[in-house]
Amino acid sequence: MKYLTALPVYNEADHLCEVLSEVRKYASDVLVVDDGSSDRTSEVLGRIGGISVLTHEINQGYGAALRTAFCYSIRNGYDYLVTIDCDGQHEPCLIPQLIKRMLESPKNTDIVSGSRYLQKFSDDSAPPEDRRRINMQITALLNREFHFNLTDAFCGFKVYRVESLKQLSITESGYAMPLQLWVQSAKIGFRVVEYPVPLVYLAEERSFGGALDESEHRRAYYIQVIERECEANRIPGQKKMACGSS
């Protein structure tokens, strides 16, 4: 069983050493996708041995970094791909547990998806209210339209069966990429299992960039991506979604 752990990175110089030090305790094959960072990220990565690094010359977005990791895992013959963010909000010690969950799931399981809302942990953080609200609204929309049973549509801590990734056509480069993935997963008929992970939010301010920092703009963007992907991947017999009220 061969698995790759990949981290999409953009301007994470302050977290890289600490996070990668922990990741490497639990993963032997590690890929960092540097998505055009403008801080000291490339300098820090140059000092860390034993990892693979792919660099986007310009910033393309979170989804584009994950797409690069998908392609790398396919090209290099991995069985499974673990994705974990590099902002200190995922716990690398859980990597073996997510892999174990995948291996113990039915053989046709395609994704084990971390969920910060499936189970409460004693040291959970309080999420920013607008992020929690939008996550719940979009998760409920996906569940209603595609008969999923998700509790967290946006957690980036996942395990993918690499053979299944070959069936996806990911074009969304931004933060809404997971929504495109969910629509395509429904179309293909992927089996998805959630796994509880702690809810960790650091005190520092983080930006989505531009208008997306305003919650209603961000929500509208997410719904637009879902609707567009539904049109491109219409499930036979499915009616056009009425997303506006969610």
N, C-alpha and C positions, 0 to 999 in steps of 0.2 A: 504494500500500500504506500503510494508516493503522494505526498501533499505539499503544496506551496502555501506559504503565508505571505500575503501582499498588503502593503500599506500605501494608500494614496496620500501624498504629502504636498501641501502648499504652505510655505512660510511657517514651518514648524521647527525652526532651529532650536527654540527653547525647550522643546519636548523630546527631540529626536534621540539623544543619547540615553535618556532614562527609559523611554518606551522601547527602543530597540534592544537595550540591555535585558529588559524583561522578556520581550518576544523571543529572543534567542535562547532563553532558558527552556522554551517549550516548542520551538520549531527549528529544524535544521536548515531548511531551504526558505530563505527570506528574500522577498523582492520589495524594493521601495520604488514607487513611481513618483518622481519629482515633477510636479505639474507646473513648471516654469516659475519656481520660487524666486523672489527678488530679495530675500534676506540672506542669512548665512547658511541656509539649508545645504547647498551644494558643497560648501566648505566643510561643514560638519560631516556630511556623508563621505567625503573624500578621506576622512580620518578613521572611518569605521570599516574594518575588514570583515570578510566572511559573509557579505550580503551581495545581492545583485541590485543594480540601480539602472533604471530607465528614466531618461529625462525628456520632458517636453520643452522645446526651446521657448515657447510662449505658454502662458497660462490658458488652458483649454476648459477646465472645469472638473468638478468632482466626478461626474459621470464619465468623462473622457479618460480620467486616470484609472477608473475601474475597468473601462473597456480595454485599455492597454494591458491591465493585469489579466483579464479574461483571455486575450489573445496570446499572451506569453504562456499561460498555463496550458493552453491547447497545443501551441507549437512545441512545447517541451515535454509533452507526454505525461503530465501529472494526472492522477486519479481524482484528487480533490483540491479545491482552492479555498483557503480561509482568507476572508478580508476583515481587516481590523483598522480602525482609524488611529491616527498618530497624535491625537490631541490630549491624550491622557484620560479620556473618558470611557475607554474600554479596558478590561482587565485581562492582560495576556495569559494569566494563570488559568483562564477558562478555555484556552485553545484546545487542550487535550479533551476536555469535557464535551465541547461541541463536536469534535471529531468522533468521540465515542458515541455520542447521540446519533450521528450520521450512520456509523457502522452498525449500531443496534436497531436502527429503523428498518422498515421494510425495504427490500432491495430496490424498489422503484422510487425511493425518496430522492428528490432532485435538489432540494434546498433545506438546510437547517438554518433558520433565521433567528437571531437573537431578539429577545423582547424585553424591554425595560418595564413593561406593564403587566406581564403575565404573573408575576409573583412579587410580593413586597419583601425587601431586605431591610435589616435593621439600620443600615447606614445609608439608605437611599437619600439622594439629594432632592430638593424641591425644584422641579423643572420650571423654566420661565413660562408664565401662564399662557402667552400667545403660542408658544411652540407646542405645549401640551394640548391646547384647544385645537389647533390646526391638525396635529397628528391624529387626534381622536376623530375629527370630522372626516379626514381623508381616509383613515383606516375603516371607518364605518361605511363610507361610500364604496370602497373596494369590496368589502364584505357583502354589501347588499347587491352590487352589480355582478360579482363574479363568484359568489357563494364560497368565499374564503372564510376562514375562522381566525383571522389575524387579530392581534392586540397591539401591534406596533409596526406600522408600514415603513418606518424610516430608519430603523436601526441598521448600521453598517457592519455590524459584527455578524458574519455569516459563514457557512460552509456550503460550497456548491459542488455538485458532481460535475466534473469537467466535461464528461461526455454530453451532459445536458446543455452546457453552455454553447455547444456547437449549434444548437437549434435557435438561439437567440439572435436578434438583429438590433443591437443597441446603437442608436444614433443620438440620443439625448445626452448632451455633454455636461449639463448643469446639475443642480441639486435634485431635480425632478427625475433623474435617471431611474431611481428605484420604482417609480410609478410606471414608467414604460416597461420595466422588467416585470412588474406584477401583471400588467395587461397581457403581455406576451406569454407569461406563465399560464394564465387562464386559458388563452387561446390554444396553447400546446397541450395543456392538461398536466402541468407539473404537479407533483406531490410535494407539499410544503409542511414542515414541522417546525414549531417554534420552541425555543429553549430560553428559560429565564436568565437574564443577566442583570446585575445591579444598575440602578439609575444614578449616573454620576454626571454632575454638571460642575465645572470649575468656575471659580469666581470671576475670572477674566472675561472681558467683553469679546464676543465673536461676531463677525459680520458675514451676512450672506452676499453682500455686494450690491450697491446701487439701490434701486427701488425695492428689491427683495427684502431689505431690512424692515420695510413697512409690512405688517402682517397681512393686511388684506390684499396687497399686491402679490405677496408670496402665495397666499391661498388661491388667488385667481390664476396664477401661473401654474400651480399644481393641477388644478381642474382642467385648464386648457390642454396640458400635456396628456392627461388621461383621456379627454374627449378626442383629441387628435389621434392618439394611439388606438382608440376604439374604432375610429373610422378606418384606419389602416389595417386593423386586425379584427374585423367584424366577425363575431362568433355567430354561426348560423342560427337564425331564429331570434337573435337578441335584438331588442328594440333600442333605439337611440337613447342614451342616458339623459336624464334630467338632473344635471349636477348642481344647478344654481342654488338650490335650497339647502344644500348640505353645509 
